Amino acid sequence: MDKERLEPNSPQEEAMWRAQVLRRTARICSAKAKELERMAKVDGNAPMRDSGTLKDVLKRIDNVMEWRFVNALGEVVLDGDILAESIDCEALRTMRYCVAEYLKRIEEREAEGKGDE
C-alpha cells in the first residue's frame, strides 16, 4: 500500500504504523539478542580485568558517590535509584574481583612479614 493513498486516521493507516513500529522493535530486539549472544560466549563468571573496564567501573562508582546525601539521622547514605542505575552485575563482579585480589596481596604480605620474624 502506498502511504499517499491511505486515508488519514484510517484503520489501514494505523495498521501500517503498527507494522512499522513492530519492524523497528524487531530490529532493536535482534540487536539486543546479538549483544547477549556475544556476552554468553565470554565467561560470564570471570570479571573483566582490562584497564578500560576497570576505569568504567571506577566512573560508575564515582557517579554513585556524587549522589550521596545526609538522611534525617545524620547518616551519609547513597541514593538507591542512582546506585541501581549505575552498578550492574558485571560491575559488581569486577569490584568483587578487585577487592578479593587486593585482599590476597595484603594477606601474602602479612604472611611474608610473619615469616621474617
Short mmCIF file of the C-alpha atoms (twelve columns), coordinates in Angstrom:
data_MODEL
# 
_entry.id   MODEL 
# 
loop_
_atom_site.group_PDB 
_atom_site.id 
_atom_site.type_symbol 
_atom_site.label_atom_id 
_atom_site.label_alt_id 
_atom_site.label_comp_id 
_atom_site.label_asym_id 
_atom_site.label_seq_id 
_atom_site.Cartn_x 
_atom_site.Cartn_y 
_atom_site.Cartn_z 
_atom_site.pdbx_PDB_model_num 
ATOM 1   C CA . MET A 1   0.000  0.000   0.000  1 
ATOM 2   C CA . ASP A 2   1.211  3.470   -0.847 1 
ATOM 3   C CA . LYS A 3   1.257  5.863   2.100  1 
ATOM 4   C CA . GLU A 4   -0.114 8.711   -0.061 1 
ATOM 5   C CA . ARG A 5   -3.266 6.775   -0.817 1 
ATOM 6   C CA . LEU A 6   -4.041 5.971   2.827  1 
ATOM 7   C CA . GLU A 7   -6.786 7.986   4.378  1 
ATOM 8   C CA . PRO A 8   -5.626 9.882   7.498  1 
ATOM 9   C CA . ASN A 9   -6.631 8.185   10.752 1 
ATOM 10  C CA . SER A 10  -7.990 5.199   8.871  1 
ATOM 11  C CA . PRO A 11  -7.635 1.594   10.067 1 
ATOM 12  C CA . GLN A 12  -5.247 0.978   7.166  1 
ATOM 13  C CA . GLU A 13  -3.002 3.870   8.182  1 
ATOM 14  C CA . GLU A 14  -2.981 2.629   11.771 1 
ATOM 15  C CA . ALA A 15  -2.133 -0.902  10.612 1 
ATOM 16  C CA . MET A 16  0.796  0.433   8.554  1 
ATOM 17  C CA . TRP A 17  2.005  2.475   11.525 1 
ATOM 18  C CA . ARG A 18  1.815  -0.591  13.803 1 
ATOM 19  C CA . ALA A 19  3.716  -2.679  11.259 1 
ATOM 20  C CA . GLN A 20  6.433  -0.021  11.123 1 
ATOM 21  C CA . VAL A 21  6.697  0.048   14.936 1 
ATOM 22  C CA . LEU A 22  6.909  -3.750  15.065 1 
ATOM 23  C CA . ARG A 23  9.683  -3.801  12.433 1 
ATOM 24  C CA . ARG A 24  11.641 -1.195  14.396 1 
ATOM 25  C CA . THR A 25  11.102 -3.114  17.641 1 
ATOM 26  C CA . ALA A 26  12.200 -6.330  15.932 1 
ATOM 27  C CA . ARG A 27  15.464 -4.674  14.819 1 
ATOM 28  C CA . ILE A 28  16.121 -3.423  18.347 1 
ATOM 29  C CA . CYS A 29  15.360 -6.860  19.831 1 
ATOM 30  C CA . SER A 30  17.584 -8.540  17.250 1 
ATOM 31  C CA . ALA A 31  20.484 -6.225  18.107 1 
ATOM 32  C CA . LYS A 32  19.991 -6.870  21.831 1 
ATOM 33  C CA . ALA A 33  19.872 -10.635 21.201 1 
ATOM 34  C CA . LYS A 34  23.165 -10.469 19.279 1 
ATOM 35  C CA . GLU A 35  24.740 -8.496  22.128 1 
ATOM 36  C CA . LEU A 36  23.551 -11.077 24.662 1 
ATOM 37  C CA . GLU A 37  24.849 -13.922 22.479 1 
ATOM 38  C CA . ARG A 38  28.272 -12.256 22.371 1 
ATOM 39  C CA . MET A 39  28.200 -11.847 26.152 1 
ATOM 40  C CA . ALA A 40  27.275 -15.524 26.565 1 
ATOM 41  C CA . LYS A 41  30.364 -16.565 24.618 1 
ATOM 42  C CA . VAL A 42  32.561 -14.758 27.144 1 
ATOM 43  C CA . ASP A 43  32.968 -16.451 30.524 1 
ATOM 44  C CA . GLY A 44  30.126 -14.826 32.433 1 
ATOM 45  C CA . ASN A 45  31.645 -15.540 35.825 1 
ATOM 46  C CA . ALA A 46  35.018 -14.003 35.073 1 
ATOM 47  C CA . PRO A 47  35.237 -10.276 35.729 1 
ATOM 48  C CA . MET A 48  36.738 -8.024  33.114 1 
ATOM 49  C CA . ARG A 49  40.304 -7.172  34.039 1 
ATOM 50  C CA . ASP A 50  41.388 -4.779  31.315 1 
ATOM 51  C CA . SER A 51  42.107 -1.165  32.205 1 
ATOM 52  C CA . GLY A 52  39.223 0.204   30.138 1 
ATOM 53  C CA . THR A 53  36.647 -1.863  32.004 1 
ATOM 54  C CA . LEU A 54  38.182 -1.033  35.366 1 
ATOM 55  C CA . LYS A 55  38.128 2.697   34.517 1 
ATOM 56  C CA . ASP A 56  34.466 2.389   33.514 1 
ATOM 57  C CA . VAL A 57  33.628 0.702   36.829 1 
ATOM 58  C CA . LEU A 58  35.528 3.432   38.680 1 
ATOM 59  C CA . LYS A 59  33.490 6.107   36.855 1 
ATOM 60  C CA . ARG A 60  30.280 4.324   37.851 1 
ATOM 61  C CA . ILE A 61  31.374 4.235   41.480 1 
ATOM 62  C CA . ASP A 62  32.264 7.940   41.350 1 
ATOM 63  C CA . ASN A 63  28.850 8.696   39.840 1 
ATOM 64  C CA . VAL A 64  27.104 6.915   42.704 1 
ATOM 65  C CA . MET A 65  29.286 8.677   45.282 1 
ATOM 66  C CA . GLU A 66  28.326 12.081  43.835 1 
ATOM 67  C CA . TRP A 67  24.696 11.355  44.702 1 
ATOM 68  C CA . ARG A 68  25.203 10.628  48.402 1 
ATOM 69  C CA . PHE A 69  23.237 12.657  50.917 1 
ATOM 70  C CA . VAL A 70  22.695 13.018  54.654 1 
ATOM 71  C CA . ASN A 71  19.469 11.445  55.918 1 
ATOM 72  C CA . ALA A 72  17.319 12.601  58.863 1 
ATOM 73  C CA . LEU A 73  19.526 10.660  61.305 1 
ATOM 74  C CA . GLY A 74  22.647 12.447  60.103 1 
ATOM 75  C CA . GLU A 75  23.996 9.387   58.292 1 
ATOM 76  C CA . VAL A 76  25.614 9.711   54.876 1 
ATOM 77  C CA . VAL A 77  23.711 7.380   52.535 1 
ATOM 78  C CA . LEU A 78  23.656 6.641   48.819 1 
ATOM 79  C CA . ASP A 79  20.732 7.325   46.509 1 
ATOM 80  C CA . GLY A 80  19.292 3.876   45.804 1 
ATOM 81  C CA . ASP A 81  17.940 4.780   42.361 1 
ATOM 82  C CA . ILE A 82  21.303 6.073   41.153 1 
ATOM 83  C CA . LEU A 83  23.006 3.028   42.651 1 
ATOM 84  C CA . ALA A 84  20.640 0.684   40.818 1 
ATOM 85  C CA . GLU A 85  21.120 2.566   37.533 1 
ATOM 86  C CA . SER A 86  24.903 2.738   37.757 1 
ATOM 87  C CA . ILE A 87  26.006 -0.600  39.168 1 
ATOM 88  C CA . ASP A 88  25.055 -3.789  37.342 1 
ATOM 89  C CA . CYS A 89  26.111 -7.409  37.925 1 
ATOM 90  C CA . GLU A 90  29.171 -7.101  35.702 1 
ATOM 91  C CA . ALA A 91  30.380 -4.041  37.614 1 
ATOM 92  C CA . LEU A 92  29.786 -5.784  40.948 1 
ATOM 93  C CA . ARG A 93  31.662 -8.861  39.723 1 
ATOM 94  C CA . THR A 94  34.597 -6.665  38.689 1 
ATOM 95  C CA . MET A 95  34.577 -4.795  42.019 1 
ATOM 96  C CA . ARG A 96  34.478 -8.082  43.926 1 
ATOM 97  C CA . TYR A 97  37.412 -9.405  41.897 1 
ATOM 98  C CA . CYS A 98  39.455 -6.270  42.613 1 
ATOM 99  C CA . VAL A 99  38.744 -6.400  46.348 1 
ATOM 100 C CA . ALA A 100 39.499 -10.140 46.526 1 
ATOM 101 C CA . GLU A 101 42.735 -9.671  44.561 1 
ATOM 102 C CA . TYR A 102 43.855 -6.816  46.801 1 
ATOM 103 C CA . LEU A 103 42.948 -8.792  49.928 1 
ATOM 104 C CA . LYS A 104 45.005 -11.709 48.631 1 
ATOM 105 C CA . ARG A 105 48.029 -9.410  48.158 1 
ATOM 106 C CA . ILE A 106 47.673 -7.984  51.669 1 
ATOM 107 C CA . GLU A 107 47.442 -11.472 53.184 1 
ATOM 108 C CA . GLU A 108 50.544 -12.544 51.242 1 
ATOM 109 C CA . ARG A 109 52.477 -9.521  52.555 1 
ATOM 110 C CA . GLU A 110 51.318 -10.232 56.099 1 
ATOM 111 C CA . ALA A 111 52.389 -13.873 55.745 1 
ATOM 112 C CA . GLU A 112 55.803 -12.772 54.451 1 
ATOM 113 C CA . GLY A 113 56.139 -10.371 57.373 1 
ATOM 114 C CA . LYS A 114 55.405 -13.123 59.900 1 
ATOM 115 C CA . GLY A 115 57.830 -15.449 58.132 1 
ATOM 116 C CA . ASP A 116 60.650 -12.898 58.503 1 
ATOM 117 C CA . GLU A 117 60.220 -12.687 62.285 1 
# 
